[in-house]
Amino acid sequence: DQSTDVLRTRLGDFKIDTPVSLAPDASIREAAELMEQHRVSSLLITGNGGLSGIVTDRDLRGRVVAKGLDSSLPVSGIMTPNPRTVTSDTLAFEAMIIMAEMRIHHIPIVDEGELTGIVTTADVMRLLRHDPIYLTADLSRRNSPEELRNAYSQASEVAVRFIERGASSEETSGIMTIAADALARRLLKLGEDRLGPPPVPYTFVVLGSQGRREMGLASDQDNAMVLSDDYVEAEHGEYFAELGSYVCNGLDTAGQVLCPGDMMASNPQWRMTVSQWIDTFHVWVTAPEPDALLHAQTFFDFRGIWGDIGLGDTVHNNAVGMARGARRMHAHMAALAARREPPLGFFRGLVVDRSGEYANTLNVKKGGTAGIVQMARLFALSSGVTALGTRRRLLDAAAAGSVTDKGAQELVDDFDYLSAITLRHQSLQLRENVTPDYQIDPNRLGKMDREHLRDSFQIIKDMQNALASKYPVRNI
């Protein structure tokens, strides 16, 4: 299907890989002549082996012609310095949202520090314009939480269409995550416009499934703030309290519901300075209480999406560094992961709830995907892997030797299958106007799906049993 191909399209597949560039000391006239000669609407300014700026035809009109500027002056005087960049692996859909958010029409592509191309809004639009995914990119035109009402729910509807067209679970979760990130960033921008610029640098971070880029159609919000160490509660506390409430309530209005466990930036407990976050992770790592750790594990899925992203990276990298040698924590995490028992009986029968609201169904998250997520997190942290996604964590941990290649690949395949069956179930619920959940009735599945489900649960069970010998609880 042409529409699902759009989801798989990365900028590297259609970027202009020979962008026109010029040195910063060249004149404005030379820049204009070069753009005319190559019939391009932008020019990359490169010096000292890297990208230092960008000049567009809009800059020539607004900063030179309109102001009668001397065209013999250096082009560096009118360029936009340090422009936003992406990589060749960035999805076209995500690039479109970034450009819409930032109100820019060109985005340079830099891979491992090297300039490798550029894309324009027009390139991306040509690719996406016949697609419903295009609908979620207009967030930048909405100027209040009220105008954003149901925006997340609309993204869910787009995701349902892609599930129905055969998109993979990874692609569908990717759409939901990109939409949720874009929504949070729009609310943060509106919040800053309303409250004024932040008094100290900060990062807004997303956690859990959003941090891992693995959102489903039933995901709630999990987020936090990392504040600069310059933060002073008495002077700056009110600003960030208001911003946190504004964003979290705005997300709820848009359809991404509040976290029932209050793991959100609106809760003062989850607005901390860099040093306080590092101290908190140190407590979780060195003195792990099983119940506290069950709750704290989600914070290892820590991804900054707005503000001074480096603050979030500092906290996450510190946390991973501390966790690597923390055997006691690993044993606790292994015990928690093993507790997520798959719903399998003695004779490989699928065990369903006997009564209550979910009678005759089984929870595919509790005994399935959540167990894999926890094992992947454990394998990654015990080998110092900084990746956040479950698939990447398993493969990187296998490369580092903390799980066998076969075990990692089986868990990745299981994760893909269970995620796909969950998304299919949730998309049917949304079509029927039912709140999506993780409760699947095996009798509504075909014979092959039931077999596949049993096999998946058995693999999870076998891996859980192996955890006890690899991370022995007796060392606690």
LINPE-V800183 format. One record per helix or strand of 3 or more residues. SS is the DSSP state (2 for helix, 1 for strand). FROM is the first residue (numbers start at 0). TO is the last residue. If there is no record, write none. Layout:
SS,FROM,TO + SS,FROM,TO
This chain:
2,1,7 + 2,10,12 + 2,27,37 + 1,41,46 + 1,49,55 + 2,56,64 + 2,74,76 + 2,91,101 + 1,105,110 + 1,113,119 + 2,120,127 + 2,131,140 + 2,150,163 + 2,168,194 + 1,201,205 + 2,207,210 + 1,222,226 + 2,232,253 + 2,267,269 + 1,270,272 + 2,273,285 + 2,289,299 + 1,302,306 + 2,308,323 + 2,326,338 + 2,364,381 + 2,389,399 + 2,404,430 + 2,441,443 + 2,446,469 + 2,472,474
